[in-house]
């Protein structure tokens, strides 16, 4: 049963999902009653099976944290969210929303109707200039995440952005930090950087995370991703620079070097972001660095960044300022504290106001809120409808007799119309029969000129008097359909495919071929070449179906060699398949 005095939260990460159940003290402080972290298997950069794994992990999480039916705040990871910090001229009231929407259309890389987006005022300068942060995420993945959480029986009341929830948690847990600070939230798929400077903040997502380190280890040692992840967690640490004694195990020592190389790449991205923040956003260089997220648990990670950044580096304590219930293991909670920042920030959203209140609203949640907002008007409309229904019932009762009388008259008329409908159906059948007969006659009239067109096309292909055709006849499946004019073999060139099909018991459609037997005179143009050229022109006609003529020319054309000096002309034969022949009988 839902507890209205408690707060349930879920953080959706790339490699893990975590959830917690918080209570509130009389003074308004948070109490961590229970929490759970569920790891996902496989490479988080491979999206094929992530939704299925996410659903399974969420079901286990909801069961262990016991938040089924609770109103719950969720957070999405930073990498699918587009964020942009923009500066606006001094404006007030509704004009600010209009200008922000204009900036969103200019900066968001998708159409606004394809995304869920929101904004928050970051700071105002002495001259009235306003800096806002835009956050946008495509509706499809956001709706999928919301659907997976809701399908586990959780009542989602809002969805925050992971880096912004971490910022809210930092402001709550570290109120004494008044110097510029940088939070490095190292996740599996990406790393979120959160710059905090007084009441101002700036975030950026870097696509370098723990999975990149695991992939580098797997590639270096030729092992699977799962095995590389296991070794990284059990034995991995970041090698220190300078004159430091190597680890006695060569494999562990080599792995530490690989991890240092990956962290060096992350350090380079952090330095570029610091430079951008100072030059483009007018921010100050950080004086302290906090390491958060699951990646902060790697050995010597704080020492590595202290060496590289030349700044004091400490592990972020998400439970600083949060009380823990007696049912929570204090040692386990302190070990997981660097990864609990987002959960604290989500709990603060459930309590009330926060420094940053950006929210990405899924489609179903927006529809539910819209329905709740319209509920009073809908209730009033329902009352009006019920009154109208009562009046309608009275009117319908008084009109029943008239309707029944009219219905009887219509029923009689319907019987008459049914008889007419039967007559119409008979006429339609007769019309269809006549149409079929007419189509046959039309086809016969059309086919009457088929031979004339074909012979005319053949005649147009003669461009010299070296060739003449004494015999033109149609073959059906390689056999003449008329008796031979002289003693020829009617069975020559039978169709093997038709024979095979008939043997197989499958009736084959007849194949029609036009056989042209003729003579060609001795000539000085290449002897048989005149026949082949003539046949090639025939193959291009629409009446014939010989697209492979050049490749199979000898199957279409047979020519006697003109080597006999005493003969005046030589025999040739051309067989061309017809494309759309008459239905020869």
C-alpha positions in Angstrom: 0.0 0.0 0.0 1.3 3.4 -0.9 2.8 5.5 1.9 2.0 9.2 1.4 4.7 10.4 3.9 7.6 8.6 2.1 9.4 9.2 -1.1 10.3 6.5 -3.6 12.9 7.2 -6.3 14.5 5.2 -9.2 17.7 6.1 -11.2 17.9 4.6 -14.7 21.6 4.2 -15.6 23.3 2.6 -18.6 24.9 -0.3 -16.5 22.8 -0.2 -13.4 19.4 0.7 -12.0 19.1 1.9 -8.4 16.2 2.7 -6.3 15.6 4.0 -2.7 12.9 4.6 -0.2 13.2 7.8 1.9 11.3 9.2 4.8 11.2 12.8 6.2 12.0 13.9 9.7 10.0 16.6 11.5 12.7 19.1 10.6 12.5 18.3 6.9 15.7 16.2 6.6 15.9 13.0 4.6 16.0 9.5 6.1 17.3 6.6 3.9 15.1 3.7 4.8 16.3 1.2 2.2 18.0 1.2 -1.2 19.1 -1.3 -3.8 21.5 -1.3 -6.8 20.9 -3.8 -9.6 23.7 -4.3 -12.2 22.9 -5.0 -15.9 24.9 -7.5 -17.9 26.8 -6.9 -21.1 28.2 -3.8 -22.9 26.0 -0.8 -22.2 26.9 0.7 -25.6 25.1 -2.1 -27.3 21.4 -1.1 -27.3 19.9 -4.3 -28.8 19.0 -6.1 -25.6 19.0 -3.2 -23.1 15.2 -2.8 -22.8 14.7 -6.4 -21.9 17.5 -6.3 -19.3 16.2 -3.0 -18.0 12.7 -4.5 -17.5 14.1 -7.5 -15.6 16.3 -5.4 -13.4 13.4 -3.0 -12.6 11.2 -5.8 -11.6 13.9 -7.1 -9.2 14.5 -3.6 -7.9 10.8 -2.8 -7.2 10.5 -6.1 -5.4 13.5 -5.6 -3.2 12.9 -1.9 -2.4 9.2 -2.5 -2.0 8.0 0.5 -3.8 5.2 -1.1 -5.9 2.3 1.3 -6.0 4.3 4.2 -4.6 4.5 7.6 -6.2 8.0 7.6 -7.6 10.4 10.1 -9.2 12.8 8.7 -11.9 15.9 10.0 -13.6 17.2 9.3 -17.0 21.0 9.2 -17.8 22.7 12.2 -19.3 23.9 10.8 -22.6 20.5 10.7 -24.4 19.6 14.2 -23.2 20.6 17.2 -25.2 21.5 20.2 -23.0 22.5 23.7 -24.0 23.2 26.8 -21.9 22.1 30.0 -23.6 22.2 33.7 -22.6 19.1 35.9 -23.2 18.5 39.6 -23.1 16.7 41.1 -20.2 13.0 40.1 -20.4 10.1 39.6 -18.0 7.0 37.5 -17.6 5.6 35.6 -20.6 8.1 37.0 -23.0 10.8 34.9 -21.3 8.9 31.7 -22.2 8.5 32.9 -25.8 12.2 33.7 -26.2 13.2 30.4 -24.6 11.0 28.5 -27.1 12.5 30.4 -30.0 16.0 29.5 -28.7 14.9 25.9 -28.3 13.8 25.7 -31.9 17.2 27.1 -32.9 19.4 24.9 -30.7 17.6 21.6 -30.2 18.7 19.3 -33.1 15.2 17.7 -33.4 11.8 19.1 -34.1 10.2 20.3 -30.9 7.1 18.1 -31.5 9.4 15.0 -31.4 11.0 15.8 -28.0 10.1 16.5 -24.4 11.9 19.6 -23.3 12.1 22.0 -20.4 14.3 24.9 -19.2 15.5 26.5 -16.0 16.9 29.9 -15.3 20.5 29.5 -14.2 21.6 33.0 -13.3 20.9 36.7 -13.9 23.7 39.2 -14.4 23.8 42.7 -12.9 22.8 44.1 -16.3 19.7 41.9 -16.4 21.1 39.3 -18.8 19.5 35.9 -18.2 21.2 32.5 -18.6 19.0 29.5 -19.0 19.7 25.8 -19.5 17.7 23.8 -22.1 17.2 20.1 -21.8 15.5 17.9 -24.4 15.1 14.2 -25.1 13.4 12.4 -27.9 10.0 11.2 -27.0 10.4 7.6 -28.2 13.2 6.5 -25.8 11.7 8.6 -22.9 8.3 6.9 -23.4 10.0 3.5 -23.5 11.8 4.1 -20.2 8.6 5.4 -18.6 6.6 2.4 -19.9 9.2 -0.1 -18.5 9.0 1.6 -15.0 5.2 1.8 -15.1 4.8 -1.8 -16.2 6.5 -2.9 -12.8 3.6 -1.4 -10.9 5.3 2.0 -10.0 3.3 5.2 -10.2 5.7 7.6 -11.9 5.0 11.2 -11.0 8.0 12.8 -12.7 11.2 12.2 -14.6 14.4 14.2 -13.9 17.7 14.4 -15.7 20.5 12.5 -13.9 23.2 15.3 -13.9 20.7 17.9 -12.7 19.5 15.6 -9.9 23.1 15.2 -8.9 23.5 19.0 -8.8 20.5 19.4 -6.5 22.0 16.7 -4.3 25.3 18.4 -4.1 23.7 21.7 -3.1 21.9 19.8 -0.3 24.8 17.7 0.9 27.6 20.3 0.6 26.1 23.7 1.6 29.5 24.7 3.1 31.3 24.6 -0.3 31.4 28.2 -1.5 34.3 27.9 -3.9 34.1 26.8 -7.6 33.8 23.0 -7.6 33.6 20.3 -10.3 31.7 17.0 -9.9 32.9 14.2 -12.1 30.1 11.6 -12.3 31.7 8.5 -13.9 29.0 6.2 -15.3 29.3 3.1 -17.5 28.5 4.7 -20.9 29.4 8.3 -20.3 30.7 10.8 -17.7 28.8 13.8 -16.6 30.6 17.0 -15.6 28.8 19.3 -13.2 30.4 22.7 -12.5 29.0 24.4 -9.4 29.9 28.1 -8.7 27.7 29.7 -6.1 24.1 29.6 -7.3 25.3 29.0 -10.9 26.0 25.6 -12.5 27.0 24.1 -15.9 26.8 20.5 -17.1 28.3 18.6 -20.0 28.2 14.9 -21.0 31.4 13.1 -22.1 31.0 9.9 -24.0 33.8 8.2 -22.1 32.8 5.9 -19.3 33.6 2.7 -17.5 32.5 0.6 -20.5 35.3 2.2 -22.5 37.8 1.1 -19.9 36.4 -2.5 -19.9 36.5 -2.7 -23.7 40.1 -1.5 -23.6 40.9 -4.3 -21.1 39.0 -6.9 -23.2 40.8 -5.9 -26.4 44.2 -5.8 -24.7 43.9 -9.3 -23.2 41.6 -10.9 -25.8 38.9 -11.7 -23.3 35.1 -11.2 -23.3 33.5 -8.0 -22.0 32.0 -9.8 -19.0 35.4 -11.3 -18.0 37.1 -7.9 -18.4 34.5 -6.3 -16.2 34.9 -8.9 -13.5 38.7 -8.5 -13.5 38.5 -4.8 -13.5 36.2 -4.8 -10.4 38.2 -7.4 -8.5 41.8 -6.5 -9.3 41.8 -3.3 -11.3 43.3 0.0 -10.3 44.7 3.1 -12.1 48.5 3.0 -12.4 50.2 6.0 -10.8 52.7 8.1 -12.6 56.3 8.7 -11.6 58.6 6.3 -9.8 56.1 3.9 -8.4 56.8 0.3 -7.8 54.9 -2.0 -10.2 52.4 -4.6 -9.0 54.0 -8.0 -8.6 51.4 -9.7 -10.8 52.3 -8.8 -14.4 48.6 -9.2 -15.6 47.3 -6.8 -12.9 50.1 -4.4 -13.6 49.4 -4.5 -17.4 45.7 -3.9 -16.7 46.5 -0.9 -14.5 48.4 0.6 -17.4 45.4 0.1 -19.7 43.1 1.8 -17.2 45.5 4.7 -16.8 45.5 5.2 -20.6 41.7 5.3 -20.7 41.6 7.7 -17.7 44.1 9.9 -19.5 41.7 10.2 -22.4 39.0 11.2 -19.9 41.3 13.7 -18.3 41.9 15.3 -21.7 38.2 15.7 -22.3 37.8 17.2 -18.8 40.5 19.8 -19.5 38.9 20.8 -22.8 35.5 21.2 -21.0 37.1 23.3 -18.3 38.7 25.5 -20.9 35.3 25.8 -22.7 33.5 26.7 -19.5 36.0 29.4 -18.7 36.2 30.9 -22.2 32.7 30.5 -23.5 30.6 30.5 -20.4 32.6 33.0 -18.4 33.0 30.6 -15.5 35.9 30.2 -13.0 38.4 27.4 -12.8 37.3 24.8 -10.2 39.1 24.7 -6.9 37.9 21.3 -5.7 37.0 18.2 -7.5 34.5 15.5 -6.4 34.4 12.0 -8.0 30.9 10.4 -8.1 29.3 7.5 -9.8 30.2 3.8 -10.0 33.5 4.6 -11.7 34.8 6.5 -8.6 35.3 3.1 -6.9 38.4 2.2 -9.0 41.6 2.0 -7.1 43.8 5.1 -7.0 41.3 7.0 -9.2 41.3 10.0 -6.8 45.1 10.1 -6.7 45.3 9.9 -10.6 43.0 13.0 -11.0 44.8 14.8 -8.2 48.1 14.2 -10.1 46.6 15.3 -13.5 44.4 18.2 -12.4 46.7 19.6 -9.8 43.7 20.1 -7.5 42.4 18.5 -4.3 40.2 15.5 -5.3 37.8 13.7 -3.0 35.2 11.0 -3.3 31.7 12.4 -3.4 29.6 11.4 -0.3 26.0 11.3 -1.4 24.8 10.5 2.2 26.4 13.6 3.7 23.5 15.3 5.5 21.2 12.3 5.0 20.3 10.1 7.9 20.1 6.3 7.6 17.5 4.1 9.1 18.5 1.3 11.4 17.6 -1.3 8.8 20.3 0.1 6.4 23.8 -1.3 6.7 26.0 1.8 7.5 29.2 0.2 6.0 27.4 -0.9 2.8 25.8 2.5 2.5 29.1 4.4 2.8 30.7 2.2 0.2 27.8 3.0 -2.2 27.5 6.6 -1.2 29.4 8.0 -4.3 26.7 6.4 -6.5 23.7 7.6 -4.5 23.8 11.3 -5.5 21.1 11.0 -8.1 18.8 9.2 -5.7 19.2 12.0 -3.1 18.5 14.6 -5.8 15.3 12.8 -6.8 14.2 12.5 -3.2 14.6 16.3 -2.9 12.3 16.7 -6.0 9.7 14.6 -4.1 10.0 16.8 -1.0 9.4 20.1 -2.8 11.4 22.9 -4.3 15.0 22.4 -5.6 17.6 24.7 -7.1 17.0 23.1 -10.5 13.5 21.7 -11.4 13.8 20.7 -15.0 11.5 17.8 -15.9 11.1 15.7 -19.0 7.4 14.6 -19.3 6.6 11.3 -21.1 3.5 11.2 -23.3 1.3 9.1 -20.9 2.3 11.2 -17.9 1.4 14.4 -19.8 -1.9 13.0 -20.8 -2.7 11.9 -17.2 -1.8 15.4 -15.9 -4.0 17.0 -18.6 -6.9 14.7 -17.6 -6.5 15.6 -13.9 -6.4 19.3 -14.8 -9.6 18.9 -16.8 -11.4 16.8 -14.2 -13.5 19.6 -12.6 -14.7 20.7 -16.0 -15.4 17.2 -17.0 -17.5 16.5 -13.9 -19.6 19.6 -14.6 -20.0 18.5 -18.2 -21.1 15.1 -16.9 -23.8 16.7 -14.8 -25.0 18.7 -17.7 -25.0 15.6 -19.9 -27.0 13.7 -17.3 -29.6 16.4 -17.3 -29.8 16.4 -21.0 -30.2 12.7 -21.0 -33.1 12.9 -18.6 -34.9 15.4 -20.9 -34.0 13.2 -23.9 -35.6 10.1 -22.2 -38.8 12.0 -21.6 -38.9 13.1 -25.2 -38.0 9.7 -26.6 -40.8 8.1 -24.6 -43.4 10.5 -26.1 -42.0 9.8 -29.6 -42.0 6.0 -29.3 -45.4 5.5 -30.9 -44.6 7.7 -33.8 -41.3 5.9 -34.4 -43.0 2.4 -34.2 -45.6 3.5 -36.8 -42.9 4.8 -39.1 -40.8 1.7 -38.5 -43.7 -0.5 -39.7 -44.1 1.5 -42.8 -40.4 1.4 -43.5 -40.4 -2.4 -43.0 -43.1 -2.8 -45.7 -41.1 -0.6 -48.0 -38.0 -2.6 -47.2 -39.7 -5.7 -48.5 -40.5 -4.0 -51.8 -36.9 -2.8 -52.1 -35.5 -6.2 -51.4 -37.4 -7.6 -54.4 -36.0 -4.8 -56.5 -32.5 -5.6 -55.1 -32.8 -9.2 -56.3 -33.7 -8.0 -59.8 -30.7 -5.7 -59.8 -28.4 -8.5 -58.8 -29.7 -10.6 -61.7 -29.2 -7.8 -64.1 -25.6 -7.2 -62.8 -24.8 -10.9 -63.3 -26.1 -10.7 -66.9 -24.1 -7.5 -67.5 -21.0 -9.2 -66.3 -21.5 -12.2 -68.6 -22.0 -9.8 -71.6 -18.8 -7.9 -70.5 -16.7 -11.1 -70.6 -18.0 -11.9 -74.1 -17.4 -8.3 -75.2 -13.8 -8.5 -73.9 -13.2 -11.6 -76.0 -14.4 -9.8 -79.1 -12.4 -6.7 -78.3 -9.3 -8.9 -77.9 -9.9 -10.6 -81.3 -10.2 -7.2 -83.0 -7.0 -6.1 -81.4 -5.1 -9.3 -82.3 -6.3 -9.0 -85.9 -3.6 -6.5 -86.7 -0.9 -8.3 -84.7 0.7 -10.0 -87.7 0.6 -6.8 -89.7 2.5 -4.9 -87.1 5.0 -7.7 -86.5 5.7 -8.1 -90.3 6.0 -4.3 -90.7 8.6 -4.2 -87.8 10.5 -7.1 -89.4 10.5 -5.3 -92.8 11.9 -2.1 -91.3 15.0 -4.0 -90.0 16.3 -4.7 -93.6 18.9 -2.1 -94.6 20.4 -4.1 -97.5 19.4 -6.7 -100.1 21.9 -9.3 -98.8 19.2 -11.1 -96.7 15.7 -12.4 -97.5 13.3 -14.6 -95.5 11.3 -17.2 -97.4 9.9 -18.9 -94.2 8.4 -17.3 -91.1 6.4 -19.5 -88.7 5.4 -19.7 -85.1 6.7 -22.5 -82.8 4.8 -23.7 -79.7 7.2 -25.3 -77.2 9.7 -25.7 -80.0 7.3 -27.4 -82.4 5.5 -25.9 -85.5 1.8 -25.2 -84.9 1.2 -25.7 -88.7 2.2 -28.4 -91.1 5.6 -28.0 -92.8 5.6 -26.6 -96.3 8.2 -29.2 -97.2 9.7 -32.3 -95.6 11.1 -30.8 -92.4 11.3 -32.4 -88.9 8.3 -31.0 -86.9 9.8 -32.4 -83.7 13.1 -30.6 -83.9 14.1 -28.3 -81.1 11.5 -29.5 -78.6 11.3 -27.7 -75.3 13.1 -29.6 -72.6 11.6 -27.5 -69.8 8.1 -28.3 -71.0 9.0 -32.0 -71.0 10.5 -31.8 -67.6 7.4 -30.0 -66.2 5.1 -32.5 -67.8 7.1 -35.4 -66.3 6.9 -33.7 -62.9 3.1 -33.5 -63.4 3.1 -29.7 -63.4 1.2 -28.1 -66.4 3.6 -25.6 -68.0 2.5 -22.5 -69.9 3.3 -22.8 -73.7 6.4 -21.0 -75.0 5.9 -19.3 -78.4 8.9 -18.7 -80.6 9.1 -17.1 -84.1 11.3 -19.1 -86.4 12.7 -17.3 -89.5 14.5 -19.3 -92.1 16.3 -17.4 -94.9 19.2 -17.0 -97.1 22.0 -14.5 -97.2 24.3 -13.7 -100.2 28.0 -13.8 -100.3 29.2 -10.3 -99.4 32.2 -8.3 -98.4 30.7 -7.1 -95.1 31.8 -10.0 -93.0 29.9 -12.9 -94.5 27.7 -14.2 -91.6 28.0 -10.8 -89.8 25.0 -9.4 -91.8 22.8 -12.2 -90.3 24.0 -11.6 -86.8 23.5 -7.8 -87.1 20.0 -8.4 -88.5 19.2 -10.8 -85.6 20.6 -8.3 -83.0 18.2 -5.6 -84.3 15.3 -8.1 -84.0 16.2 -8.8 -80.4 15.7 -5.2 -79.5 12.1 -5.1 -80.8 9.3 -5.0 -78.3 7.7 -8.1 -79.9 10.6 -10.4 -78.8 11.9 -11.4 -75.4 15.7 -11.9 -75.8 17.4 -9.6 -73.3 20.5 -11.9 -73.2 20.9 -12.0 -77.0 24.6 -11.1 -77.0 25.5 -13.6 -74.3 23.5 -16.5 -75.9 23.6 -15.5 -79.6 24.3 -19.0 -80.9 21.2 -20.3 -79.2 19.1 -17.8 -81.2 20.9 -17.8 -84.6 22.3 -20.7 -86.7 24.2 -19.7 -89.9 25.9 -21.8 -92.6 29.4 -20.8 -93.2 29.9 -19.1 -96.7 33.1 -21.0 -97.6 31.7 -22.7 -100.8 32.8 -20.5 -103.7 30.3 -22.1 -106.2 27.2 -21.2 -104.1 25.4 -17.9 -104.5 23.6 -17.9 -101.1 23.7 -19.7 -97.7 21.1 -20.8 -95.3 20.4 -19.4 -91.8 17.8 -19.8 -89.1 16.7 -17.4 -86.4 14.5 -18.3 -83.4 13.2 -15.4 -81.3 11.0 -15.9 -78.2 7.8 -13.8 -78.5 7.1 -11.5 -75.6 3.3 -11.2 -75.8 2.2 -13.5 -78.6 -1.3 -14.3 -79.8 -3.0 -17.2 -78.2 -2.1 -19.5 -81.1 -4.2 -22.7 -81.4 
